[in-house]
Amino acid sequence: VSQGLLHAYMPDFCKQVDLVISPSQGMEKILRQYGVKGRVEVIPNGADLNPFQKAKPLSRSGFGFTKKDTLLMYVGRIAPEKNLEMLLQSFAGVARVVPNTYLLVLGSGQKDYEEKLLALSAELQMKDRVRFMGMIPYVQLPRYLGMSDIFVTTSVTEVHPFSVIEAMASGLPTVGIDSPGISDSIVNGKTGLLATNDLAAYTAKLTYLCLDKDLQKKMGVAARKAAEQFSIERTTKLILRHYTRLKERRKRAKERLDKRLRK
């Protein structure tokens, strides 16, 4: 029903407005699928990158980790649409091949789903390798990301993934699913790796990156640089430029109308 309503509503609504802004190319593609024909400007939602770029990493020893360990980090809601069962299954495959790898899961959500994931972790014999950290204060997030090596996500429902962008600003490569939002943020092979929504394919990509510390660092540097395109300073300037253009266009149209009325 909702899909039908969007197909009926969006094209006419977008015809009536002066500017349509999409936060990603993936979302623009979805708007086109809904029948939107006019011009759409792609401007990402801006993120405050400064805390992530300048954060002092937490001490690994406080969590029982060493510099030789490879820490994978997931940050976000604990809910079925985040596809976290696949992430745990994939990590179990990686952990059996790559020693000293650990997965940290930050966030909370549906209690019954959290319990399901805990049970799955035990079933996969990964209780010692997967740590569910729960909710943390947002101001501490940059420090958690700072001590990690790779950001991981298996979500296929993102529009504009702030968690990925914040990880990029922290200098982390990301392994994600090739889907709207995620593939708009990650450049495959440069700032991270993209896989199809397939357990074997995702596990292969994640294993590959876990095994190559030099590649992790190289992609991390590229990710930090690429994150600049999402800075709130840049996106605010883009928005302001469009608003100013629309204001001036409306002003000129009003002047032409006043002239005709006087005549």
C-alpha positions as CSV (number, residue, x, y, z in Angstrom):
1,V,0.0,0.0,0.0
2,S,2.8,2.5,0.9
3,Q,4.6,1.8,-2.3
4,G,1.4,2.6,-4.3
5,L,0.8,5.8,-2.3
6,L,4.4,7.0,-3.0
7,H,4.1,6.3,-6.7
8,A,0.8,8.3,-6.7
9,Y,2.0,11.1,-4.5
10,M,5.7,11.8,-5.2
11,P,5.6,12.8,-8.9
12,D,2.9,15.4,-8.5
13,F,4.3,16.7,-5.2
14,C,7.8,17.2,-6.7
15,K,6.3,19.1,-9.7
16,Q,5.0,21.7,-7.3
17,V,8.2,22.6,-5.5
18,D,11.1,24.7,-6.6
19,L,13.9,22.4,-5.6
20,V,14.1,18.6,-4.9
21,I,17.2,17.6,-2.8
22,S,18.3,14.0,-2.4
23,P,20.9,13.1,0.2
24,S,22.5,10.4,-2.1
25,Q,22.5,9.2,-5.7
26,G,20.9,6.0,-4.5
27,M,17.9,7.9,-3.1
28,E,17.7,9.9,-6.4
29,K,17.4,6.6,-8.2
30,I,14.6,5.6,-5.9
31,L,12.8,8.9,-6.6
32,R,13.1,8.3,-10.3
33,Q,11.5,4.8,-9.8
34,Y,8.6,6.6,-8.1
35,G,8.1,8.6,-11.3
36,V,9.8,11.9,-10.3
37,K,10.8,13.5,-13.6
38,G,12.3,16.9,-12.8
39,R,15.7,18.1,-11.7
40,V,17.0,16.5,-8.5
41,E,20.1,18.0,-6.7
42,V,22.2,15.5,-4.8
43,I,23.5,17.1,-1.6
44,P,24.5,14.9,1.3
45,N,23.2,15.6,4.8
46,G,26.1,17.3,6.5
47,A,28.1,15.7,9.3
48,D,30.2,17.3,12.0
49,L,33.5,15.5,11.2
50,N,35.8,17.5,13.6
51,P,35.3,15.3,16.7
52,F,36.1,12.1,14.7
53,Q,39.1,13.6,12.9
54,K,40.7,14.8,16.1
55,A,39.6,12.1,18.6
56,K,42.2,10.5,20.9
57,P,41.7,6.7,20.6
58,L,40.7,4.7,23.7
59,S,43.4,2.5,25.1
60,R,43.0,-1.1,23.8
61,S,44.5,-2.6,26.9
62,G,41.5,-1.3,28.9
63,F,39.4,-3.8,26.9
64,G,41.9,-6.6,26.9
65,F,43.1,-6.0,23.4
66,T,46.6,-5.5,22.0
67,K,48.1,-3.6,19.1
68,K,48.4,-6.9,17.1
69,D,44.6,-7.5,17.3
70,T,42.3,-6.5,14.5
71,L,39.2,-4.8,15.8
72,L,36.1,-4.7,13.7
73,M,33.4,-2.2,14.7
74,Y,29.7,-2.0,14.1
75,V,27.7,1.0,15.2
76,G,24.0,1.4,14.9
77,R,20.6,0.0,15.8
78,I,20.2,-3.6,16.8
79,A,17.2,-4.5,14.6
80,P,16.4,-7.0,11.8
81,E,16.7,-4.5,9.0
82,K,20.4,-4.1,9.8
83,N,21.0,-7.7,8.7
84,L,23.2,-8.4,11.7
85,E,22.7,-12.2,11.6
86,M,24.7,-12.2,8.4
87,L,27.4,-10.0,10.0
88,L,27.8,-12.5,12.9
89,Q,27.9,-15.5,10.5
90,S,30.4,-13.8,8.3
91,F,32.6,-12.8,11.2
92,A,32.6,-16.4,12.5
93,G,34.0,-17.5,9.1
94,V,36.7,-14.7,9.3
95,A,37.6,-15.5,12.9
96,R,38.3,-19.1,12.1
97,V,40.8,-18.1,9.5
98,V,42.3,-14.9,10.9
99,P,43.6,-15.1,14.5
100,N,43.3,-12.1,16.9
101,T,40.2,-10.6,15.2
102,Y,37.4,-9.3,17.3
103,L,34.0,-7.7,16.6
104,L,32.6,-4.9,18.7
105,V,28.9,-4.2,18.4
106,L,27.9,-0.7,19.7
107,G,24.2,0.2,20.0
108,S,20.9,-1.2,21.2
109,G,17.4,-1.7,19.8
110,Q,14.9,-4.5,19.9
111,K,15.5,-6.5,23.0
112,D,14.2,-9.8,21.6
113,Y,16.4,-9.4,18.5
114,E,19.5,-8.6,20.8
115,E,18.8,-11.8,22.6
116,K,18.5,-13.7,19.3
117,L,22.0,-12.3,18.3
118,L,23.5,-13.3,21.6
119,A,22.2,-16.8,21.2
120,L,23.6,-16.9,17.6
121,S,26.9,-15.8,18.8
122,A,27.0,-18.6,21.4
123,E,25.9,-21.1,18.7
124,L,28.7,-20.0,16.4
125,Q,31.1,-20.4,19.3
126,M,32.0,-16.7,19.0
127,K,31.2,-15.4,22.5
128,D,34.8,-14.7,23.2
129,R,35.3,-12.9,19.9
130,V,32.2,-10.8,19.7
131,R,31.4,-8.2,22.3
132,F,28.1,-6.5,22.6
133,M,29.0,-3.1,24.1
134,G,25.4,-1.7,24.3
135,M,24.7,2.0,24.2
136,I,27.6,4.4,24.8
137,P,27.5,8.2,25.2
138,Y,27.7,9.7,21.7
139,V,30.6,12.0,22.7
140,Q,32.7,8.8,23.3
141,L,32.0,7.3,19.9
142,P,34.9,9.0,18.1
143,R,37.3,7.4,20.7
144,Y,35.9,3.9,20.2
145,L,36.2,4.3,16.4
146,G,39.7,5.6,16.8
147,M,40.9,2.4,18.5
148,S,39.4,0.2,15.8
149,D,40.8,-1.1,12.4
150,I,37.8,-1.7,10.2
151,F,34.1,-0.6,10.2
152,V,31.6,-3.2,9.2
153,T,28.0,-3.1,8.1
154,T,25.7,-5.5,6.4
155,S,22.7,-3.2,6.2
156,V,20.9,-2.8,2.8
157,T,18.3,-0.3,4.0
158,E,20.4,2.9,4.4
159,V,19.6,6.3,2.7
160,H,22.6,8.3,4.0
161,P,24.6,6.2,6.5
162,F,26.1,8.6,9.1
163,S,27.8,5.8,10.9
164,V,29.8,4.9,7.8
165,I,30.7,8.6,7.2
166,E,31.8,9.0,10.9
167,A,33.9,5.9,10.6
168,M,35.5,7.3,7.4
169,A,36.3,10.5,9.2
170,S,38.0,8.4,11.9
171,G,40.3,6.9,9.2
172,L,38.6,3.5,9.0
173,P,38.0,1.5,5.8
174,T,34.5,0.0,5.6
175,V,33.3,-3.4,4.4
176,G,29.7,-3.1,3.3
177,I,26.9,-4.3,1.0
178,D,26.6,-2.8,-2.5
179,S,23.2,-1.0,-1.9
180,P,21.8,2.5,-1.9
181,G,23.4,4.7,0.6
182,I,26.3,2.4,1.4
183,S,27.6,2.3,-2.2
184,D,27.1,6.1,-2.4
185,S,29.5,6.6,0.6
186,I,32.2,3.9,-0.1
187,V,34.4,3.8,-3.1
188,N,35.0,0.1,-3.7
189,G,38.7,-0.8,-3.6
190,K,39.7,2.7,-2.5
191,T,38.0,3.7,0.8
192,G,36.6,0.2,1.6
193,L,35.2,-3.0,0.0
194,L,31.7,-3.6,-1.3
195,A,30.2,-7.1,-1.6
196,T,26.9,-8.4,-2.9
197,N,24.2,-9.4,-0.3
198,D,25.7,-12.9,-0.1
199,L,27.3,-14.5,2.9
200,A,30.2,-16.1,1.0
201,A,31.0,-12.9,-1.0
202,Y,30.9,-10.7,2.1
203,T,33.0,-13.1,4.1
204,A,35.6,-13.3,1.4
205,K,35.9,-9.4,1.2
206,L,36.1,-9.1,5.0
207,T,38.7,-11.8,5.3
208,Y,40.8,-10.2,2.5
209,L,40.9,-6.9,4.3
210,C,41.6,-8.4,7.7
211,L,44.6,-10.2,6.4
212,D,46.2,-7.0,4.9
213,K,47.2,-4.5,7.5
214,D,48.9,-2.2,4.9
215,L,45.7,-2.1,2.8
216,Q,43.7,-1.2,5.9
217,K,46.0,1.8,6.5
218,K,46.0,2.8,2.9
219,M,42.2,2.7,2.6
220,G,41.8,4.4,6.0
221,V,43.8,7.4,4.8
222,A,41.7,7.6,1.6
223,A,38.5,7.2,3.6
224,R,39.5,10.1,5.9
225,K,40.1,12.3,2.9
226,A,36.9,11.2,1.1
227,A,34.8,12.0,4.2
228,E,35.4,15.7,3.6
229,Q,32.7,15.7,0.9
230,F,30.2,15.1,3.7
231,S,31.4,17.8,6.0
232,I,28.6,20.1,7.3
233,E,30.6,23.2,6.3
234,R,30.6,22.0,2.6
235,T,27.0,20.9,2.5
236,T,25.8,24.0,4.1
237,K,27.5,26.1,1.5
238,L,25.8,24.0,-1.3
239,I,22.4,24.4,0.3
240,L,22.9,28.1,0.8
241,R,23.9,28.5,-2.8
242,H,20.7,26.8,-4.0
243,Y,18.5,28.8,-1.6
244,T,20.1,32.1,-2.8
245,R,19.6,31.1,-6.4
246,L,15.9,30.3,-5.8
247,K,15.4,33.5,-3.9
248,E,16.9,35.6,-6.7
249,R,14.9,33.8,-9.3
250,R,11.7,34.4,-7.4
251,K,12.6,38.1,-6.9
252,R,13.2,38.5,-10.7
253,A,9.8,36.8,-11.4
254,K,8.1,39.2,-8.9
255,E,9.7,42.2,-10.6
256,R,8.5,41.1,-14.0
257,L,5.0,40.5,-12.6
258,D,4.9,44.0,-11.0
259,K,6.1,45.6,-14.2
260,R,3.3,43.9,-16.2
261,L,0.7,44.9,-13.6
262,R,1.8,48.5,-13.7
263,K,1.6,48.5,-17.5
